[in-house]
């Protein structure tokens, strides 16, 4: 994620949301063990929520000019 923000040489202001998201994910990685939770039979989210999150992240990344790795 951070590499994708570095390659197009984003300004610090343009990078801020990417860095905030990356920091959040790194700081909470111990809680993001979806594979373990699914194996245990725990629900992790509904399809609607997953889809909404995917589209929000995709839209934000595209608005920053980040279309992929």
MOPAC internal coordinates of N, CA, C and O (Angstrom, degrees):
PM7 1SCF
backbone

  N    0.0000 0     0.00 0     0.00 0    0    0    0
  C    1.4409 1     0.00 0     0.00 0    1    0    0
  C    1.5288 1   109.54 1     0.00 0    2    1    0
  O    1.2310 1   120.88 1   132.77 1    3    2    1
  N    1.3142 1   115.92 1   -47.23 1    3    2    1
  C    1.4635 1   118.35 1  -179.94 1    5    3    2
  C    1.5178 1   111.28 1   -68.16 1    6    5    3
  O    1.2310 1   120.23 1   143.18 1    7    6    5
  N    1.3238 1   117.17 1   -36.82 1    7    6    5
  C    1.4572 1   120.33 1   177.95 1    9    7    6
  C    1.5259 1   110.01 1   -62.69 1   10    9    7
  O    1.2310 1   120.65 1   139.98 1   11   10    9
  N    1.3246 1   116.36 1   -40.02 1   11   10    9
  C    1.4622 1   120.14 1   178.63 1   13   11   10
  C    1.5223 1   111.23 1   -64.15 1   14   13   11
  O    1.2310 1   119.96 1   152.97 1   15   14   13
  N    1.3069 1   117.69 1   -27.03 1   15   14   13
  C    1.4659 1   121.26 1   177.33 1   17   15   14
  C    1.5186 1   111.18 1   -82.52 1   18   17   15
  O    1.2310 1   120.19 1   155.28 1   19   18   17
  N    1.3310 1   117.24 1   -24.72 1   19   18   17
  C    1.4599 1   121.02 1  -178.38 1   21   19   18
  C    1.5273 1   111.49 1   -81.52 1   22   21   19
  O    1.2310 1   120.38 1   138.58 1   23   22   21
  N    1.3196 1   116.89 1   -41.42 1   23   22   21
  C    1.4629 1   120.82 1  -174.56 1   25   23   22
  C    1.5252 1   113.86 1   -56.34 1   26   25   23
  O    1.2310 1   118.92 1   136.15 1   27   26   25
  N    1.3514 1   119.66 1   -43.85 1   27   26   25
  C    1.4691 1   118.46 1   178.89 1   29   27   26
  C    1.5365 1   113.25 1   -82.00 1   30   29   27
  O    1.2310 1   120.53 1  -170.84 1   31   30   29
  N    1.3350 1   116.60 1     9.16 1   31   30   29
  C    1.4779 1   121.74 1   177.59 1   33   31   30
  C    1.5332 1   112.08 1    55.40 1   34   33   31
  O    1.2310 1   121.19 1  -125.52 1   35   34   33
  N    1.3221 1   115.33 1    54.48 1   35   34   33
  C    1.4546 1   120.56 1   177.68 1   37   35   34
  C    1.5231 1   110.39 1   -67.72 1   38   37   35
  O    1.2310 1   121.12 1   -27.87 1   39   38   37
  N    1.3144 1   115.46 1   152.13 1   39   38   37
  C    1.4567 1   119.87 1   175.40 1   41   39   38
  C    1.5304 1   107.78 1   -72.71 1   42   41   39
  O    1.2310 1   119.93 1   -17.76 1   43   42   41
  N    1.3335 1   117.74 1   162.24 1   43   42   41
  C    1.4636 1   119.68 1   177.31 1   45   43   42
  C    1.5340 1   112.28 1   -55.20 1   46   45   43
  O    1.2310 1   119.93 1   141.60 1   47   46   45
  N    1.3227 1   117.74 1   -38.40 1   47   46   45
  C    1.4635 1   120.61 1   179.64 1   49   47   46
  C    1.5276 1   111.01 1   -67.12 1   50   49   47
  O    1.2310 1   120.10 1   140.02 1   51   50   49
  N    1.3325 1   117.40 1   -39.98 1   51   50   49
  C    1.4624 1   120.90 1   178.19 1   53   51   50
  C    1.5268 1   111.63 1   -68.67 1   54   53   51
  O    1.2310 1   120.39 1   148.19 1   55   54   53
  N    1.3217 1   116.85 1   -31.81 1   55   54   53
  C    1.4663 1   122.21 1  -179.61 1   57   55   54
  C    1.5196 1   113.27 1   -76.63 1   58   57   55
  O    1.2310 1   120.38 1   156.35 1   59   58   57
  N    1.3144 1   116.88 1   -23.65 1   59   58   57
  C    1.4592 1   120.89 1  -171.66 1   61   59   58
  C    1.5300 1   113.86 1   -50.51 1   62   61   59
  O    1.2310 1   118.50 1   131.13 1   63   62   61
  N    1.3512 1   120.47 1   -48.87 1   63   62   61
  C    1.4677 1   119.06 1  -179.90 1   65   63   62
  C    1.5330 1   112.86 1   -63.23 1   66   65   63
  O    1.2310 1   120.38 1   144.54 1   67   66   65
  N    1.3189 1   116.87 1   -35.46 1   67   66   65
  C    1.4640 1   120.60 1   178.76 1   69   67   66
  C    1.5215 1   109.86 1   -65.97 1   70   69   67
  O    1.2310 1   120.45 1   132.88 1   71   70   69
  N    1.3223 1   116.75 1   -47.12 1   71   70   69
  C    1.4632 1   120.78 1   179.68 1   73   71   70
  C    1.5272 1   111.40 1   -64.04 1   74   73   71
  O    1.2310 1   120.36 1   141.90 1   75   74   73
  N    1.3309 1   116.91 1   -38.10 1   75   74   73
  C    1.4664 1   120.58 1   178.13 1   77   75   74
  C    1.5245 1   110.22 1   -62.81 1   78   77   75
  O    1.2310 1   120.48 1   134.88 1   79   78   77
  N    1.3093 1   116.69 1   -45.12 1   79   78   77
  C    1.4631 1   121.22 1   179.86 1   81   79   78
  C    1.5271 1   110.56 1   -65.07 1   82   81   79
  O    1.2310 1   119.86 1   133.87 1   83   82   81
  N    1.3234 1   117.88 1   -46.13 1   83   82   81
  C    1.4637 1   121.78 1  -179.90 1   85   83   82
  C    1.5302 1   110.67 1   -61.21 1   86   85   83
  O    1.2310 1   120.43 1   137.62 1   87   86   85
  N    1.3217 1   116.78 1   -42.38 1   87   86   85
  C    1.4649 1   120.82 1   178.75 1   89   87   86
  C    1.5290 1   110.97 1   -62.73 1   90   89   87
  O    1.2310 1   120.68 1   137.54 1   91   90   89
  N    1.3328 1   116.31 1   -42.46 1   91   90   89
  C    1.4663 1   120.50 1   178.13 1   93   91   90
  C    1.5261 1   110.59 1   -59.92 1   94   93   91
  O    1.2310 1   120.46 1   131.23 1   95   94   93
  N    1.3196 1   116.73 1   -48.77 1   95   94   93
  C    1.4626 1   120.46 1  -179.05 1   97   95   94
  C    1.5228 1   111.72 1   -62.00 1   98   97   95
  O    1.2310 1   120.07 1   137.02 1   99   98   97
  N    1.3251 1   117.46 1   -42.98 1   99   98   97
  C    1.4681 1   120.47 1   178.36 1  101   99   98
  C    1.5263 1   111.54 1   -65.15 1  102  101   99
  O    1.2310 1   120.37 1   137.89 1  103  102  101
  N    1.3160 1   116.90 1   -42.11 1  103  102  101
  C    1.4664 1   120.56 1  -178.99 1  105  103  102
  C    1.5282 1   112.95 1   -68.35 1  106  105  103
  O    1.2310 1   120.52 1   156.04 1  107  106  105
  N    1.3280 1   116.62 1   -23.96 1  107  106  105
  C    1.4598 1   120.80 1  -176.74 1  109  107  106
  C    1.5266 1   112.96 1  -113.30 1  110  109  107
  O    1.2310 1   119.92 1  -165.07 1  111  110  109
  N    1.3043 1   117.75 1    14.93 1  111  110  109
  C    1.4681 1   121.99 1  -176.74 1  113  111  110
  C    1.5274 1   112.40 1   -55.72 1  114  113  111
  O    1.2310 1   120.08 1   146.01 1  115  114  113
  N    1.3208 1   117.45 1   -33.99 1  115  114  113
  C    1.4670 1   119.26 1  -178.28 1  117  115  114
  C    1.5309 1   112.04 1   -66.31 1  118  117  115
  O    1.2310 1   120.24 1   161.25 1  119  118  117
  N    1.3178 1   117.15 1   -18.75 1  119  118  117
  C    1.4619 1   121.19 1   179.11 1  121  119  118
  C    1.5362 1   112.48 1   -97.15 1  122  121  119
  O    1.2310 1   120.19 1   172.62 1  123  122  121
  N    1.3190 1   117.25 1    -7.38 1  123  122  121
  C    1.4597 1   121.70 1  -173.09 1  125  123  122
  C    1.5184 1   111.79 1  -102.30 1  126  125  123
  O    1.2310 1   120.57 1  -131.26 1  127  126  125
  N    1.2923 1   116.52 1    48.74 1  127  126  125
  C    1.4639 1   122.19 1  -178.92 1  129  127  126
  C    1.5239 1   109.29 1   -99.07 1  130  129  127
  O    1.2310 1   121.18 1  -116.54 1  131  130  129
  N    1.3260 1   115.35 1    63.46 1  131  130  129
  C    1.4540 1   120.23 1  -174.66 1  133  131  130
  C    1.5197 1   112.71 1   -58.78 1  134  133  131
  O    1.2310 1   120.09 1   142.39 1  135  134  133
  N    1.3311 1   117.44 1   -37.61 1  135  134  133
  C    1.4657 1   118.88 1   179.99 1  137  135  134
  C    1.5216 1   110.97 1   -61.42 1  138  137  135
  O    1.2310 1   120.00 1   138.42 1  139  138  137
  N    1.3286 1   117.61 1   -41.58 1  139  138  137
  C    1.4623 1   121.13 1   178.27 1  141  139  138
  C    1.5276 1   111.10 1   -66.04 1  142  141  139
  O    1.2310 1   120.71 1   138.27 1  143  142  141
  N    1.3213 1   116.24 1   -41.73 1  143  142  141
  C    1.4592 1   120.33 1  -178.85 1  145  143  142
  C    1.5347 1   111.30 1   -65.67 1  146  145  143
  O    1.2310 1   120.83 1   138.67 1  147  146  145
  N    1.3273 1   116.02 1   -41.33 1  147  146  145
  C    1.4624 1   119.28 1   178.21 1  149  147  146
  C    1.5179 1   111.55 1   -65.15 1  150  149  147
  O    1.2310 1   120.03 1   139.11 1  151  150  149
  N    1.3481 1   117.54 1   -40.89 1  151  150  149
  C    1.4661 1   121.26 1   177.61 1  153  151  150
  C    1.5241 1   110.86 1   -61.00 1  154  153  151
  O    1.2310 1   120.61 1   145.69 1  155  154  153
  N    1.3276 1   116.44 1   -34.31 1  155  154  153
  C    1.4659 1   121.08 1   179.71 1  157  155  154
  C    1.5303 1   111.56 1   -79.89 1  158  157  155
  O    1.2310 1   120.20 1   174.23 1  159  158  157
  N    1.3209 1   117.22 1    -5.77 1  159  158  157
  C    1.4559 1   120.96 1   178.54 1  161  159  158
  C    1.5159 1   114.41 1    86.01 1  162  161  159
  O    1.2310 1   120.39 1  -167.89 1  163  162  161
  N    1.3404 1   116.86 1    12.11 1  163  162  161
  C    1.4610 1   119.91 1   179.70 1  165  163  162
  C    1.5250 1   110.47 1   -80.64 1  166  165  163
  O    1.2310 1   119.74 1   -40.19 1  167  166  165
  N    1.3188 1   118.11 1   139.81 1  167  166  165
  C    1.4651 1   119.12 1   174.12 1  169  167  166
  C    1.5252 1   108.79 1   -75.47 1  170  169  167
  O    1.2310 1   120.30 1   -40.85 1  171  170  169
  N    1.3090 1   117.03 1   139.15 1  171  170  169
  C    1.4641 1   118.86 1   179.85 1  173  171  170
  C    1.5199 1   111.69 1  -109.47 1  174  173  171
  O    1.2310 1   120.01 1   155.77 1  175  174  173
  N    1.3163 1   117.59 1   -24.23 1  175  174  173
  C    1.4656 1   121.49 1   175.49 1  177  175  174
  C    1.5198 1   108.00 1   177.84 1  178  177  175
  O    1.2310 1   120.94 1   -13.18 1  179  178  177
  N    1.2964 1   115.80 1   166.82 1  179  178  177
  C    1.4533 1   119.29 1   175.77 1  181  179  178
  C    1.5157 1   108.63 1   -89.69 1  182  181  179
  O    1.2310 1   120.56 1   -18.08 1  183  182  181
  N    1.3031 1   116.53 1   161.92 1  183  182  181
  C    1.4587 1   120.77 1   177.52 1  185  183  182
  C    1.5115 1   112.18 1   -59.14 1  186  185  183
  O    1.2310 1   120.52 1   144.48 1  187  186  185
  N    1.3194 1   116.60 1   -35.52 1  187  186  185
  C    1.4608 1   120.75 1  -179.92 1  189  187  186
  C    1.5272 1   110.49 1   -64.19 1  190  189  187
  O    1.2310 1   120.63 1   135.14 1  191  190  189
  N    1.3200 1   116.40 1   -44.86 1  191  190  189
  C    1.4699 1   120.20 1  -179.78 1  193  191  190
  C    1.5179 1   110.24 1   -67.07 1  194  193  191
  O    1.2310 1   120.35 1   134.46 1  195  194  193
  N    1.3302 1   116.94 1   -45.54 1  195  194  193
  C    1.4659 1   120.66 1   178.73 1  197  195  194
  C    1.5294 1   110.20 1   -57.43 1  198  197  195
  O    1.2310 1   120.62 1   134.60 1  199  198  197
  N    1.3299 1   116.42 1   -45.40 1  199  198  197
  C    1.4591 1   120.49 1  -179.42 1  201  199  198
  C    1.5169 1   112.03 1   -63.46 1  202  201  199
  O    1.2310 1   120.66 1   138.03 1  203  202  201
  N    1.3175 1   116.34 1   -41.97 1  203  202  201
  C    1.4663 1   120.21 1   179.55 1  205  203  202
  C    1.5229 1   110.90 1   -63.47 1  206  205  203
  O    1.2310 1   120.64 1   136.10 1  207  206  205
  N    1.3198 1   116.38 1   -43.90 1  207  206  205
  C    1.4720 1   120.11 1   178.98 1  209  207  206
  C    1.5245 1   110.81 1   -62.22 1  210  209  207
  O    1.2310 1   121.05 1   135.87 1  211  210  209
  N    1.3222 1   115.60 1   -44.13 1  211  210  209
  C    1.4723 1   120.09 1  -179.57 1  213  211  210
  C    1.5209 1   110.05 1   -59.23 1  214  213  211
  O    1.2310 1   120.14 1   135.13 1  215  214  213
  N    1.3552 1   117.33 1   -44.87 1  215  214  213
  C    1.4568 1   120.50 1  -178.35 1  217  215  214
  C    1.5238 1   111.98 1   -69.75 1  218  217  215
  O    1.2310 1   119.94 1   142.56 1  219  218  217
  N    1.3214 1   117.72 1   -37.44 1  219  218  217
  C    1.4652 1   119.82 1   177.95 1  221  219  218
  C    1.5195 1   111.30 1   -63.40 1  222  221  219
  O    1.2310 1   120.81 1   135.19 1  223  222  221
  N    1.3269 1   116.06 1   -44.81 1  223  222  221
  C    1.4645 1   119.90 1   179.88 1  225  223  222
  C    1.5224 1   110.13 1   -66.28 1  226  225  223
  O    1.2310 1   120.43 1   135.92 1  227  226  225
  N    1.3166 1   116.78 1   -44.08 1  227  226  225
  C    1.4683 1   120.91 1   179.45 1  229  227  226
  C    1.5311 1   110.01 1   -59.98 1  230  229  227
  O    1.2310 1   120.12 1   133.08 1  231  230  229
  N    1.3173 1   117.37 1   -46.92 1  231  230  229
  C    1.4660 1   120.94 1  -179.63 1  233  231  230
  C    1.5236 1   111.05 1   -61.10 1  234  233  231
  O    1.2310 1   120.47 1   137.30 1  235  234  233
  N    1.3259 1   116.70 1   -42.70 1  235  234  233
  C    1.4680 1   120.26 1  -179.12 1  237  235  234
  C    1.5173 1   110.71 1   -65.54 1  238  237  235
  O    1.2310 1   120.45 1   135.08 1  239  238  237
  N    1.3355 1   116.75 1   -44.92 1  239  238  237
  C    1.4630 1   120.33 1  -179.56 1  241  239  238
  C    1.5372 1   110.07 1   -62.90 1  242  241  239
  O    1.2310 1   120.30 1   137.74 1  243  242  241
  N    1.3327 1   117.02 1   -42.26 1  243  242  241
  C    1.4634 1   120.06 1   178.98 1  245  243  242
  C    1.5130 1   111.45 1   -65.22 1  246  245  243
  O    1.2310 1   119.99 1   143.31 1  247  246  245
  N    1.3359 1   117.62 1   -36.69 1  247  246  245
  C    1.4723 1   119.42 1   179.87 1  249  247  246
  C    1.5116 1   111.48 1   -66.64 1  250  249  247
  O    1.2310 1   120.67 1   158.04 1  251  250  249
  N    1.3401 1   116.33 1   -21.96 1  251  250  249
  C    1.4581 1   121.84 1   177.04 1  253  251  250
  C    1.5294 1   111.50 1   -92.70 1  254  253  251
  O    1.2310 1   120.59 1  -179.78 1  255  254  253
  N    1.3327 1   116.48 1     0.22 1  255  254  253
  C    1.4530 1   119.86 1  -179.19 1  257  255  254
  C    1.5097 1   113.73 1    81.16 1  258  257  255
  O    1.2310 1   120.32 1  -159.54 1  259  258  257
  N    1.3251 1   117.00 1    20.46 1  259  258  257
  C    1.4665 1   122.00 1  -178.49 1  261  259  258
  C    1.5310 1   108.28 1  -107.36 1  262  261  259
  O    1.2310 1   120.46 1   -83.40 1  263  262  261
  N    1.2979 1   116.74 1    96.60 1  263  262  261
  C    1.4628 1   120.78 1  -175.06 1  265  263  262
  C    1.5117 1   113.62 1   -99.30 1  266  265  263
  O    1.2310 1   118.94 1  -174.72 1  267  266  265
  N    1.2803 1   119.63 1     5.28 1  267  266  265
  C    1.4577 1   120.81 1   179.10 1  269  267  266
  C    1.5097 1   111.25 1   160.42 1  270  269  267
  O    1.2310 1   120.76 1    -0.59 1  271  270  269
  N    1.3445 1   116.15 1   179.41 1  271  270  269
  C    1.4729 1   120.14 1  -176.84 1  273  271  270
  C    1.5049 1   113.00 1   -68.07 1  274  273  271
  O    1.2310 1   120.10 1   180.00 1  275  274  273

